[in-house]
Amino acid sequence: MIALALTLLLLAPPAQDPVPGSAATPPQDPVPGSATTPPRADGSAVATLQGCAMEGERWVCRYQMPEIRVVEQAPQTLGVEAAAGTNVGPADTGVLSEEERAFVARCADAGWLSLCLPADRRRARELRDTALAYEAKRRDVAALLAQGRCDAAVTAALEAGHLNLAREARTFCGR
């Protein structure tokens, strides 16, 4: 078996690399059946190989690009309408503004090496305590609403002085 393979290798003509600077080799025929490639299932097309040739010291392959058409579509606008009878206000962000929240994050638990003055630290801790008290009252109101005690939830929010929370509780109860 090995002897047969060696005999075939010795009888085959040697392949020669083109000499640099010589004329380009003639193009090779494309692989049979590759001249026409059907479009893919997703609608995209594939370039087909036309042939390859040695140019200079490199192989250069030429491909046929499929015809591409760009179709522009007019933008479609969607009309959004609020449901009838819903009075949805802004989402509850708590009792602190964005600036106050950033201030609390920066100075409430700041160490001695921070850029916050002692008065700033005290003020940030007060604001943090206010925000924590509001969140605790909000949880209490939510617990009362979960039990179906709407009047008690509204009353608890009003006693704490949180009018937006009382308004949300009334809206939740459907009044």
C-alpha positions in Angstrom: 0.0 0.0 0.0 2.8 2.4 1.0 4.7 1.4 -2.1 1.7 2.3 -4.3 1.4 5.7 -2.7 5.1 6.4 -3.2 4.9 5.3 -6.9 2.0 7.7 -7.5 3.8 10.6 -5.9 7.0 10.0 -7.9 5.1 9.7 -11.2 3.0 12.9 -10.7 4.4 16.0 -12.3 5.9 18.4 -9.7 3.9 21.5 -8.9 5.9 24.6 -9.4 5.3 27.9 -7.7 5.2 30.9 -10.1 8.3 32.9 -10.3 8.0 36.4 -8.6 7.4 39.0 -11.3 6.1 36.5 -13.8 2.7 36.8 -15.5 -0.4 35.9 -13.5 -1.6 32.3 -13.8 -4.8 31.8 -15.6 -8.0 31.7 -13.4 -9.1 28.4 -12.2 -12.6 27.2 -12.9 -15.1 27.6 -10.0 -16.4 24.6 -8.2 -19.2 23.0 -10.1 -22.6 24.1 -8.8 -21.3 27.2 -7.0 -22.1 29.6 -9.8 -25.6 30.1 -8.7 -26.4 30.1 -5.0 -30.0 30.3 -4.0 -31.0 33.0 -1.5 -31.1 31.9 2.2 -34.3 31.4 4.1 -33.9 34.7 5.9 -33.9 36.5 2.6 -30.2 37.4 2.4 -28.1 36.4 -0.6 -24.5 35.1 -0.7 -21.7 36.1 -3.0 -20.7 33.4 -5.5 -17.1 32.5 -6.3 -16.2 33.4 -9.9 -12.6 32.1 -9.8 -9.2 32.4 -8.2 -5.8 33.2 -9.8 -2.2 33.7 -8.6 -1.3 37.4 -9.1 2.2 38.4 -8.0 2.9 36.3 -5.0 -0.7 36.1 -3.8 -3.9 34.2 -4.6 -6.7 36.5 -5.6 -10.3 35.3 -5.7 -13.1 37.1 -7.5 -16.7 36.9 -6.3 -20.0 37.9 -7.9 -22.0 40.0 -5.5 -25.8 39.6 -5.5 -28.0 42.5 -6.5 -29.0 44.5 -3.5 -32.1 46.8 -3.4 -32.7 49.2 -0.5 -36.3 49.9 0.1 -37.1 52.8 2.3 -40.3 52.6 4.3 -42.1 55.6 5.8 -41.9 55.7 9.6 -45.1 54.5 11.2 -46.3 56.5 14.2 -48.1 54.9 17.0 -50.9 56.8 18.7 -50.9 56.3 22.5 -54.0 57.3 24.4 -54.4 57.2 28.2 -57.2 55.0 29.4 -60.4 56.8 30.2 -60.9 57.6 33.9 -57.4 57.1 35.1 -55.7 60.0 36.8 -52.1 58.8 37.1 -49.8 61.3 38.7 -46.1 61.3 38.8 -44.5 58.3 40.5 -43.7 58.7 44.2 -40.1 59.6 44.6 -40.2 60.0 48.4 -39.7 63.2 50.4 -36.2 64.0 49.1 -35.3 65.7 45.8 -32.6 64.4 43.5 -30.1 66.9 44.9 -31.0 66.0 48.5 -30.6 62.3 47.7 -27.1 62.9 46.2 -26.2 65.1 49.3 -27.3 62.3 51.7 -25.4 59.7 49.7 -22.3 61.9 49.8 -22.3 63.2 53.3 -24.6 61.1 55.6 -22.0 58.4 56.3 -18.9 60.3 55.3 -15.7 59.8 57.2 -13.5 62.5 58.6 -11.4 62.7 55.4 -14.4 63.6 53.2 -15.2 67.1 51.9 -18.3 67.4 54.0 -18.3 69.8 56.9 -19.7 68.6 60.3 -22.8 70.7 59.8 -23.3 69.1 56.3 -23.0 65.7 57.9 -25.6 66.5 60.5 -28.0 67.9 57.9 -27.5 64.8 55.7 -28.2 62.5 58.6 -31.4 64.4 59.3 -32.5 64.1 55.7 -31.7 60.4 55.7 -33.8 59.9 58.9 -36.7 61.8 57.3 -36.5 59.6 54.2 -36.3 56.4 56.3 -39.4 57.5 58.3 -41.3 58.1 55.1 -40.4 54.7 53.7 -41.5 53.1 57.0 -44.8 54.9 56.8 -45.2 53.9 53.2 -44.7 50.3 54.2 -47.3 50.6 56.9 -49.8 52.2 54.4 -49.1 49.4 51.9 -49.7 46.7 54.6 -53.0 48.4 55.5 -54.0 48.4 51.8 -53.0 44.8 51.5 -55.4 44.0 54.3 -58.2 45.9 52.5 -58.4 48.6 55.2 -58.4 51.6 52.8 -59.8 54.1 55.3 -57.1 53.2 57.9 -54.4 53.5 55.2 -55.5 57.0 54.1 -55.8 58.1 57.7 -52.3 56.9 58.5 -50.8 58.7 55.5 -52.6 61.9 56.4 -51.6 61.7 60.1 -48.0 61.5 59.1 -48.5 64.5 56.8 -47.8 62.7 53.5 -50.5 64.0 51.2 -49.2 62.3 48.1 -49.2 59.0 49.9 -52.8 59.5 51.0 -53.7 60.4 47.4 -52.1 57.3 46.1 -53.9 55.2 48.7 -57.3 56.7 47.7 -56.5 56.1 44.0 -55.6 52.5 44.8 -58.8 52.0 46.7 -60.8 53.4 43.7 -62.2 56.5 45.4 
